[in-house]
Amino acid sequence: MAENNEPIHVTTDRARAGATPHMTRYVLGVGLVLVVLAFAFIVLL
């Protein structure tokens, strides 16, 4: 294998090599609601 000291430039889409379904915002939202409900339940006990 030959050594090459030149930097490799790759676009972000090719570097990730995968799809981004934007599910994180829903997971974080549902988690936040569940935490708020859990704390409300604990306070009301």
Stockholm file with secondary structure:
# STOCKHOLM 1.0

chainA/1-45         MAENNEPIHVTTDRARAGATPHMTRYVLGVGLVLVVLAFAFIVLL
#=GR chainA/1-45 SS CCCCCSCCCCCHHHHHCSCCCCCHHHHHHHHHHHHHHHHHHHHHC
#=GC SS_cons        CCCCCSCCCCCHHHHHCSCCCCCHHHHHHHHHHHHHHHHHHHHHC
//
